[in-house]
Amino acid sequence: MPITPEQRRLVDSWLQAPSQRRAFLLAALGGMAAAAHAQTPAPAPAATPAKVKTQARIVIAGAGAAGLTAAARLSAALDGARITLIDARRDHYYQPGFTLVGAGIKPATYVVSSTADYVPAGVELVPERVAEFDVEGNQVVTESGARHAYDFLIVATGLQLEYSLIEGMDPRLIGKDGIGSIYAGPQAAEDTWQAMSAFADKGGRGVFLRPATEMKCAGAPLKYTFLTDDYLTRRGTRSKSEVIYNSNNKVLFSVPIVHEKVRMLYQERGIAVNYERVLRAIDPGKRIATFATPDGTEEQPYDFIHVIPPMRAPEAVRNSPLPWPADKNKAWAAEGWMEVDKGTLRHVRYPNVFGLGDIAGVPKGKTAASVKWQVPVAVDHLVAQIAGRTSSALYAGYTSCPLITRLGRAMLIEFDYQNNLTPSFPGVIAPLEELWVSWVMKTMALKPTYISMLRGVA
C-alpha cells in the first residue's frame, strides 16, 4: 500500500524542519496505530501486579539488549531477588544503528551509550567476562576466578564475530584497501562509510556477501548492498560500476515472499546475484576475494568489498553443556547455539536456565526486535516458577527487519517462525512496499523504542 499524501506531507515536513521531528513521529506513528486498531475495543486498564517475594539468586550473563531488558523486567516483577548482571563491556551499543552509521546517515556516537545507564536500581553489575558456565554446579565463573552461584541463569551473551576464519582478513583492515564491515563496532561502521563513500565517488566493482553461519540481523548485508547501489546512482558512477551480491545458499532471504521481492528489486537495479558462494579468503593487496562454490573456489576482484564474518557462540558457551548436541542439530552444535525450547526460551536439559537474544538456538530471532518479544516470555516463565504457578506465554518467532532499499525508502518486514508476514500496522504499512514512513521508523522511531525496551517499559 503506497504512502498517503498526508503521510508524505508529514515526512517532507520532518525532513525540512528537524525541530519538529518528535511531533512528526507522534502524529504519523500514533495515527497509524489508531487506524490499525480502530475496530478493536480498548481494554480496561490493568492493575499493576504485585511483586513476587523471593530470595532467589538470578545471574544474567551478558548486558546487551537481552540482558538489560531481562534485568529491568525481573527487577520490576520480583521483591527480594538478588539479580547479578555480568558483562565486561562498559559501552552499550545500539547495534541496529550500525547500518545507519555505515551509510553516513548517523555519526558513530549515535550508537554508543553507557551500560551502567540502563542497569536497574538494586541489580549488581559485575564488569567482567564470563569464563565458564558450571551448569551442573549452578555457578558462573568470571575471568578473575570469582564464582557467582545462581538459582536461575539467563544467558544473553550475544555472539562472537569470527573474522579470523576468513584467511587474510583482520578487523584492523576495515576502512583500508576498499574493505568495509559494519559489524565490528561503531568505529568500524564509520570507517566502512568512508571506504564506501570513496568507492561511490569513483565507481568500480563492489562485492557483497553474507556468511554461511547463523548471523545477527540477516537483512543487513542486503540493506548495505541497496545503499551502496543508491550512492553510486546519486553520484553518477553507477553506469561504470558493477554491484555483485553473493548469497551463501540458494535464497536471498529466509522468508520466500521476501526473497522474491528482493530478487526482483536487485534485478531491476542491475545488482548481480551469485548463489552458493561463501567467502573463504581475501587478498587486500591484490583486492581479490576467494569464495567457496559447489564446484570448488572462485576469485572475485573488487574495488570495494563489504565483509560479513562468520558468527558463532562465545567460547564460554561453546565449551559448556549448553549448546545443541550434534545428533539433534549438527550446524547449531558446531556454532554453539544454546539448546532452548523455541516457544519458552527455557533450556531443554536445564530447566533453571534460559537463553535470550543472539545466543538462543531458535529458527528465527537474532534481532533487537526479537528480544522485545522473547524477554517477556522467558521472564514470565521464570517468575511463574518462583511463584509456584505455570505460564502459558509463548514466543512465536517474531522478527523484524526494516529493510532499507535506498535513501529515504524502506520495507518494514516482520515475520514469525512459520515465515508468515506479521505486520504491526496491517492495512496501513504494506510490508513489501518501499515507503518513506518505514524509512522514518528505521532512522528515527526505533531507537527511542529500543531504549524504552532496555528500561522494561516497552
C-alpha positions, 0 to 999 in steps of 0.5 A: 500500500503506497504512502498517503499524501498526508503521510508524505506531507508529514515526512517532507515536513520532518525532513525540512524542519528537524525541530519538529521531528518528535511531533512528526513521529507522534502524529504519523506513528500514533495515527497509524496505530489508531487506524490499525486498531480502530475496530478493536475495543480498548481494554480496561486498564490493568492493575499493576501486579504485585511483586513476587517475594523471593530470595532467589539468586538470578545471574544474567550473563551478558548486558546487551539488549537481552540482558538489560531488558531481562534485568529491568523486567525481573527487577520490576516483577520480583521483591527480594531477588538478588539479580547479578548482571555480568558483562565486561563491556562498559559501552552499550551499543545500539547495534541496529544503528550500525547500518545507519552509521555505515551509510553516513546517515548517523555519526558513530556516537549515535550508537554508543551509550553507557551500560551502567545507564540502563542497569536497574536500581538494586541489580549488581553489575559485575564488569567482567567476562564470563569464563565458564558456565558450571551448569551442573554446579549452578555457578558462573565463573568470571575471568578473575576466578570469582564464582557467582552461584545462581538459582536461575541463569539467563544467558544473553551473551550475544555472539562472537564475530569470527573474522579470523576464519576468513584467511587474510582478513583482520578487523584492523583492515576495515576502512583500508584497501576498499574493505568495509564491515559494519559489524565490528563496532561503531568505529568500524561502521564509520570507517566502512562509510568512508571506504564506501563513500570513496568507492561511490565517488569513483565507481568500480566493482563492489562485492557483497556477501553474507556468511554461511553461519547463523548471523545477527540481523540477516537483512543487513548485508542486503540493506548495505548492498541497496545503499551502496547501489543508491550512492553510486546512482546519486553520484553518477558512477553507477553506469561504470560500476558493477554491484555483485551480491553473493548469497551463501545458499540458494535464497536471498532471504529466509522468508520466500515472499521476501526473497522474491521481492528482493530478487526482483528489486536487485534485478531491476537495479542491475545488482548481480546475484551469485548463489552458493558462494561463501567467502573463504579468503581475501587478498587486500593487496591484490583486492581479490576475494576467494569464495567457496562454490559447489564446484570448488573456489572462485576469485572475485576482484573488487574495488570495494568489498563489504565483509560479513564474518562468520558468527558463532557462540562465545567460547564460554558457551561453546565449551559448556553443556549448553549448546545443541548436541550434534545428533539433534542439530549438527550446524547449531552444535558446531556454532554453539547455539544454546539448546532452548525450547523455541516457544519458552526460551527455557533450556531443554536439559536445564530447566533453571536456565534460559537463553535470550537474544543472539545466543538462543538456538531458535529458527528465527530471532537474532534481532533487537526486535526479537528480544522485545518479544522473547524477554517477556516470555522467558521472564514470565516463565521464570517468575511463574516458577518462583511463584509456584504457578505455570505460564502459558506465554509463548514466543512465536518467532517474531522478527523484524527487519526494516529493510532499507532499499535506498535513501529515504525508502524502506520495507518494514518486514516482520515475520514469525517462525512459520515465515508468515508476514506479521505486520504491526500496522496491517492495512496501513504499512504494506510490508513489501512496499518501499515507503518513506514512513518505514524509512522514518521508523528505521532512522528515527522511531526505533531507537527511542523504542529500543531504549524504552525496551532496555528500561522494561517499559516497552 
